[in-house]
Amino acid sequence: MRGTLKIFIGAAPGVGKTVAMLRYAVQLQQQGIDVVVGYVETHGRSSTATELQGLELIPPLAVSWQGRVFEEVDVVAILERRPEVVAIDELAHANVPGSRHPKRFMDVAEILDAGIDVLSTVNVQHLEGVHREAEAIIGRPIRELVPQALVNEAHLEMVDITPEALLRRLRAGDLYPPGQSQVAEENFFRYQTLAALRELALRVVARDVDVHLQRLAERRSIPGPVGARENVLVCCDYLGRAERLVAAGARMALRMKADLIILTVVAESPNSASETAANPKLKALEELARRYQGRLVVASKGTRRLGEVIWAAALEHNVTQVVMGQPKPGRRWRPWWHESPTNYLLRHMRDVDLRIVGWRDRS
């Protein structure tokens, strides 16, 4: 059976990822689990070196290249030792030529294939899938990347401190010598950069929590939305009102950093993109969704009540907020309320918020 991977993720160097990993390794050891350290980079920090006390260390492998000797993970020694868990720092590291694998994540993958659990660390900018956003934040290309597939199978744990606290560590000389600290603060360690990377790391971990909660919900048949991320569903029928409804939903989604989903209900769902394009209403809603950076969902009503269709879509897409328009004026109250999708949703929804947008709603 393949081992499990736990990654301690941070927004920047110096947040405490390695210390958190080693303390977790000690906790496992105290529970009677066989844990070793396969590689740790202390960066000369005594606080990190202290955390190694009491942990068995697999000596690193010496690799010669261009007249110098470098230390890399000794994969063979770890496989021969066969611990239950091994801690290997800096997952995105590029190994020197002549190593067993060109990338450290490949070392880790081989160890996982052998059925050994791995603890590791990484900064958020080195994760494939978000590295383009990180490059825009940092202002330079990122060459050392951990594949998305490996990240998807891992359990992520955020090691978080505020930009203010990290800058205090830097200025106190806890991260680099004084001369290097000043250069670092003028470049990578700028407040705006650290704050943006921290937000990016929090989003990555929130998505990971969502995935694991969704899997848990599927296994246990938990009703209602699960996860740390909000999803806004806007119900559109009349094109004349669609833009106002979508605009209201888009503002909500922006405030909550949520996904925007636009739902419309038809008698029979189109079977292809060409059929959607041939339907003026669906084409207009698709363009509207694109303009507001959302996605259009077309549901077939069949014999179901409209409220049932909306609620089923909300469950399918893990929705936390539903936006609907006020009923058209002139409808008789009692018959409308009995058949109303609003009434149905109010009676059946749990842990989902419902917002009714009025005809004169300008918010």
C-alpha positions in Angstrom: 0.0 0.0 0.0 1.3 3.5 -0.9 2.3 5.7 2.0 0.6 8.9 2.9 2.1 12.4 2.4 1.6 15.3 4.8 2.9 18.7 3.7 3.5 21.6 6.0 2.9 24.6 3.8 3.8 28.2 4.4 3.7 31.6 2.7 7.5 32.2 3.0 10.8 31.0 4.4 11.0 31.5 8.2 7.3 30.9 9.1 8.2 27.7 11.0 7.4 24.9 8.6 10.4 22.7 9.5 9.9 23.2 13.2 6.3 22.3 12.9 7.2 19.2 10.9 9.8 18.1 13.5 7.5 18.7 16.4 4.8 16.6 14.7 7.4 13.8 14.2 8.2 13.9 17.9 4.5 13.6 18.7 4.3 10.5 16.4 7.4 9.0 18.1 5.8 9.5 21.5 2.8 7.5 20.3 5.2 4.6 19.6 5.4 5.2 15.8 8.8 4.5 14.2 9.9 7.9 12.8 13.2 9.0 11.3 14.5 12.2 9.7 15.6 11.7 6.1 16.7 15.3 5.5 16.4 18.6 7.3 17.8 22.0 6.3 18.4 24.1 9.5 19.7 27.2 7.6 22.0 27.7 10.6 19.0 28.4 12.9 19.7 27.0 16.4 15.9 26.8 17.1 15.5 24.4 14.2 18.5 22.3 15.2 17.1 22.0 18.7 14.0 20.3 17.4 16.1 17.4 16.1 17.0 16.2 19.6 15.7 12.7 20.2 14.9 11.9 16.5 16.9 9.4 14.5 18.6 11.0 11.6 19.4 9.1 8.4 22.7 10.6 7.2 22.3 12.5 3.9 24.0 11.2 0.8 27.1 13.1 -0.4 27.0 13.9 -4.1 30.0 15.4 -5.9 29.4 17.8 -8.7 31.7 20.4 -10.3 34.4 19.9 -7.6 32.0 20.4 -4.7 30.1 18.0 -2.4 26.4 18.4 -1.9 24.1 16.7 0.5 20.9 15.0 -0.8 18.3 12.6 0.5 19.7 9.0 0.8 16.7 7.2 -0.7 18.4 3.8 -0.6 19.3 4.1 3.1 15.7 5.1 4.0 14.2 2.2 2.0 16.6 -0.2 3.7 15.8 1.2 7.2 12.0 1.0 6.4 10.6 3.3 9.1 6.9 3.9 9.4 7.4 7.6 8.8 10.2 9.7 7.4 10.5 13.6 7.6 12.1 15.1 4.5 12.4 18.9 4.3 12.0 21.2 1.3 9.9 19.1 -1.1 10.4 21.4 -4.1 14.2 21.2 -3.9 16.1 20.4 -7.2 18.7 17.7 -6.6 22.3 18.2 -8.0 23.2 16.3 -11.2 24.2 12.7 -10.4 21.6 12.2 -7.7 19.1 9.3 -7.9 16.4 11.6 -9.1 16.5 15.1 -10.5 13.9 16.4 -8.0 13.3 15.8 -4.3 9.6 15.2 -4.9 10.7 12.2 -7.0 12.7 10.9 -4.0 9.5 11.3 -1.9 7.3 9.6 -4.5 9.6 6.5 -4.5 9.5 6.3 -0.8 5.7 6.6 -0.8 5.6 3.8 -3.3 7.5 1.6 -0.8 4.6 2.1 1.7 6.4 4.6 3.9 4.6 7.7 5.1 6.4 11.0 4.5 6.3 14.4 6.2 7.6 17.3 4.2 7.5 21.1 3.8 7.0 23.6 1.0 6.4 27.3 0.4 3.1 28.0 -1.5 4.8 29.6 -4.5 6.4 26.2 -5.4 3.0 24.4 -5.9 2.1 23.8 -9.5 -1.3 25.2 -10.2 -0.9 28.4 -8.2 2.7 29.2 -9.2 1.6 31.6 -12.0 -0.3 33.7 -9.4 2.7 33.5 -7.1 5.0 34.6 -9.9 2.8 37.7 -10.5 3.1 38.5 -6.7 6.8 37.9 -6.4 7.7 39.4 -9.8 10.0 36.6 -11.0 9.7 33.1 -12.5 9.5 30.1 -10.2 11.5 27.1 -11.5 11.2 24.5 -8.6 7.7 23.1 -8.7 5.8 20.3 -6.9 3.4 18.6 -9.3 -0.3 19.1 -8.7 -0.9 15.4 -8.7 1.3 14.9 -5.7 -0.2 17.9 -3.9 -3.7 16.4 -4.5 -2.9 13.2 -2.7 -1.3 15.0 0.3 -2.8 16.3 3.5 -1.9 20.0 3.8 -1.3 21.8 7.1 -0.8 25.5 7.1 2.0 27.0 9.2 0.9 30.5 9.6 2.2 33.7 11.1 1.3 37.3 10.1 3.5 39.4 7.9 4.2 41.6 10.8 5.5 38.8 13.0 7.6 37.4 10.1 9.2 40.8 9.5 10.0 41.0 13.3 11.8 37.7 13.0 13.7 38.9 10.0 14.7 42.2 11.7 15.7 40.4 14.9 18.2 38.3 12.9 16.3 35.0 13.5 16.2 34.2 9.7 19.4 35.5 8.2 22.6 37.3 9.2 22.1 41.1 9.5 23.5 42.0 6.0 21.3 39.3 4.3 18.2 40.4 6.3 18.3 43.9 5.0 18.6 42.7 1.4 15.8 40.1 1.9 13.5 42.8 3.3 14.1 45.1 0.3 13.3 42.2 -2.1 11.2 39.2 -1.2 10.2 40.1 2.4 8.1 43.2 1.5 4.9 43.4 3.5 2.6 43.4 0.4 4.3 40.4 -1.0 4.1 38.4 2.3 0.4 39.4 2.7 -0.5 38.2 -0.8 1.4 35.0 -0.5 -0.2 34.3 2.9 -3.7 34.8 1.3 -2.7 32.4 -1.5 -1.5 29.8 1.0 -4.7 30.1 3.0 -6.8 29.6 -0.2 -4.8 26.5 -1.2 -5.3 24.9 2.3 -9.0 25.9 2.3 -9.5 24.1 -1.0 -7.7 21.0 0.4 -10.1 21.1 3.4 -13.0 21.3 1.0 -11.9 18.3 -0.9 -11.4 16.1 2.2 -14.7 17.3 3.7 -16.5 16.5 0.4 -15.1 13.0 0.3 -16.1 12.5 4.0 -19.6 13.8 3.2 -19.9 11.4 0.3 -18.8 8.5 2.4 -21.2 9.4 5.3 -24.0 10.8 3.2 -23.9 14.1 5.1 -26.7 16.4 3.8 -26.1 20.0 2.9 -23.0 21.9 1.8 -19.6 21.1 3.3 -16.2 22.8 3.1 -14.5 26.0 3.9 -15.3 27.7 0.6 -18.5 29.5 -0.3 -20.4 28.9 -3.5 -23.1 31.3 -4.7 -26.0 30.0 -6.9 -28.0 32.6 -8.8 -31.4 31.4 -10.2 -32.2 33.1 -13.5 -35.4 32.7 -15.6 -36.4 36.1 -17.1 -33.7 37.6 -19.2 -34.9 41.1 -18.3 -33.9 40.5 -14.7 -31.0 38.2 -15.2 -28.3 40.8 -15.2 -29.4 42.5 -12.0 -29.6 39.1 -10.3 -26.2 38.0 -11.6 -24.6 41.3 -10.6 -26.0 40.9 -7.1 -24.6 37.4 -6.9 -21.3 38.4 -8.3 -20.9 41.1 -5.7 -21.6 38.5 -3.0 -19.1 36.1 -4.6 -16.4 38.7 -4.8 -16.8 39.7 -1.1 -16.6 36.0 0.0 -14.0 34.9 -2.6 -16.6 32.4 -3.7 -17.4 30.6 -7.0 -20.4 32.0 -8.9 -22.8 29.6 -10.5 -25.8 30.7 -12.6 -28.7 28.3 -12.8 -31.5 28.3 -15.3 -34.2 25.6 -15.6 -35.6 24.4 -18.9 -38.1 21.7 -19.9 -35.3 19.6 -21.4 -31.5 20.2 -21.1 -29.6 20.7 -24.3 -27.5 17.8 -25.4 -24.6 19.8 -26.8 -22.9 23.2 -27.0 -24.4 23.7 -30.4 -27.9 23.3 -29.0 -27.1 25.8 -26.3 -25.8 28.3 -28.9 -29.0 27.8 -30.9 -31.1 28.8 -27.9 -31.2 32.6 -27.5 -31.9 32.5 -23.8 -29.2 30.1 -23.0 -26.7 31.9 -25.2 -27.5 35.2 -23.5 -27.1 33.6 -20.0 -23.8 31.9 -21.1 -22.4 35.3 -22.2 -23.6 36.8 -18.9 -21.9 34.1 -16.9 -18.7 34.7 -18.8 -18.8 38.4 -18.3 -19.2 38.0 -14.5 -16.6 35.1 -14.3 -19.2 32.6 -13.4 -20.4 29.4 -15.0 -23.8 28.5 -16.3 -25.6 25.4 -15.2 -28.7 24.3 -17.2 -31.1 21.9 -15.3 -34.0 19.9 -16.7 -37.3 20.3 -14.9 -39.1 17.3 -16.1 -41.9 16.4 -13.7 -40.2 18.0 -10.6 -41.3 21.1 -8.9 -39.1 24.1 -9.6 -38.0 24.2 -5.9 -36.9 20.6 -6.1 -34.7 21.4 -9.2 -33.0 24.3 -7.5 -32.4 22.4 -4.3 -30.9 19.5 -6.2 -28.6 21.8 -8.1 -27.6 23.5 -4.8 -26.7 20.1 -3.3 -24.8 18.9 -6.4 -22.7 22.0 -6.6 -22.1 22.4 -2.8 -23.8 25.7 -2.7 -23.9 27.9 0.4 -25.8 30.9 -0.9 -28.8 31.0 -3.2 -29.9 34.2 -4.9 -33.4 34.5 -6.4 -35.6 37.3 -7.7 -38.8 38.5 -6.1 -41.8 37.0 -7.8 -43.3 39.0 -10.7 -45.9 41.5 -9.4 -49.6 40.8 -10.0 -49.5 37.1 -9.0 -52.1 35.9 -6.5 -50.4 35.4 -3.1 -51.8 32.1 -1.8 -51.5 30.0 -5.0 -48.0 31.4 -5.6 -46.8 30.7 -2.1 -48.1 27.1 -2.3 -46.2 26.4 -5.5 -43.3 28.8 -4.8 -39.7 27.6 -5.2 -38.9 30.1 -2.4 -41.4 28.3 -0.1 -39.9 24.9 -1.0 -36.3 26.1 -0.4 -37.2 27.6 3.0 -38.8 24.3 4.1 -36.0 22.1 2.9 -32.7 24.0 3.0 -30.3 23.5 5.9 -27.1 25.6 6.4 -27.8 27.4 3.1 -28.6 31.1 3.0 -31.3 32.4 0.7 -31.4 36.0 -0.6 -34.4 37.4 -2.4 -33.5 40.3 -4.7 -36.4 42.8 -5.1 -37.6 44.5 -8.2 -36.2 47.8 -7.0 -33.1 46.2 -5.3 -30.1 48.4 -6.1 -27.6 46.9 -3.6 
